[in-house]
Amino acid sequence: MRTKEYSLERSVRVAGWQKNPWMYLSTIGGARALVLSSDFEGSPLTIVEAMMNGLAVVALDCPVGPSSIVMNGVIGILVPFRSAEHETFQRLADAFSAIACGKLVFDEDTVRSLLNRYIPEVVKKEWEEFLRAME
């Protein structure tokens, strides 16, 4: 990780895999944003969980996944995929700066209303309807 190179070691913590990430975050005093820097994703539940827990999301706009959940500038930030490395770092830094400085604030009601389709009861109902239609 390049946190030291960019003098971010005091501001950025790379925790790696955590068995209970939300408990981990509560023990360290919380977080303000989540970055999903994957080159490939399916349906990134991490984004939904982070948003439902009040975190701003910054994600690389990889071919599948983040853009199906994150409405750029409305409920998160999508950073262009496959840019030059220095451009990607700069865009990530700009996104975090906008969030940290309060220049970019996401409306909680809008976020929650757009994420309602991921609530377990809604997903269960959709699956049941789909399976019934297959009979």
N, C-alpha and C positions, 0 to 999 in steps of 0.2 A: 504494500500500500504506500502511496506517496504522500501521506499526511505530513511527514517530517519535511519533505522537499518543499511543500507549500505552506509550511509553518502552521499546520492545522492540528497538530497532535494534542493541543489543549481543548480543541473544539469538537473533534471528531473521534468517536470511539468505534473501532471495528471489533465487534464482539464475537463474530463467527457464529456457529450453530449453538443454539440454546434450547434446552429441553422445554422450558416454559418461558418464551420470550417476553410475554406481557408481565410476568412476575419479575423477570430480570430487569426490565425497564423500570418497574416501580421501585426496585431496590437501589438503582443508580440515580434515582431522581427524575426519571422520565426521559422523554425525547421530544423533539419538535418536528422531526421529519424522518422519513424512511427513503432510502435510495434503493432502487432495484436496478442493478447494473448488469443484468444477465444479457447474454447474446441471444439466448433462446428461452422461450417460456411457452407453456401451454395455456392454462388458465391460472394466472398467478393469484392464488388465494391470499398470499401475503399482502398484496395491495389492498384487497377488500378488508382484511383484518386490521391493517394499519389505519385505514380511513375510518373504520368503525370505532377505533380507539382514539380518534381525534388527531392523528398525525397527518401532516401534509406529505404527499408522495411525489417523489421525483423519480421517473423511470426512463431507461433507454427505450426508445420506440422500436424495439426489435420486431422482426416480421410478424409474430403472432403473440397475442396476450395483452400487454399493457394498454394498447390503444382501444381494445374492446371494453376496457373498464374506465380508464382515465380520459376525461374530456379535457384536453389541454387548455390550461388557464382557467378552467371552471372548477374542477375538483382535483387538480394535480398539474404536474408539469411533465410533458414528454420531451425528452432530449433526443434530437435526431440520431439515428443509428448509422453506424459505419462512417462517421465523420473522422477526420484525422484525430489522433489521440489528443493533441494539444487543444483542438477545438472542442472535443468532448469534455475535457477537464474544465475548460473555461466556461462552457455552457452549464455544467453541473455547478461550478462555483457561483455563477450568476444566479442560478435558480435558488441555491441555498441562501445566498446573500439577500435576494428579494424576500424570501420567507423570513429569515432571521431579523431583517430590518423592518418587517411589517409592511413592506411595499406591496406584497402579494398576500392577500388573506382570502381564504376560501370560506364561503358562506356555509355554515354548518347545516342549515336546513336543506340547502341544495344538495350538499354531499349526501346527507341521510336519505333524501328522497330518491336520488339516483342509485343508491346502494340497496334500497329496499328489495330489489329483485334477487339479492344474495342472502336474504334472511332464510334460515333453514326451513321454516314453514312454507315459504313461497317456493323454494327449490323442490321441496318434497311434493307439493301440490302439482308442480309442473311435470315432475317425473311420473307421478301417478297418472296424470292425464296422457302423457306420452305412451306409457305402458298399456293403458286401456285402449288407446288408439291402435296399438299393434295387435290386439286380439282379433 
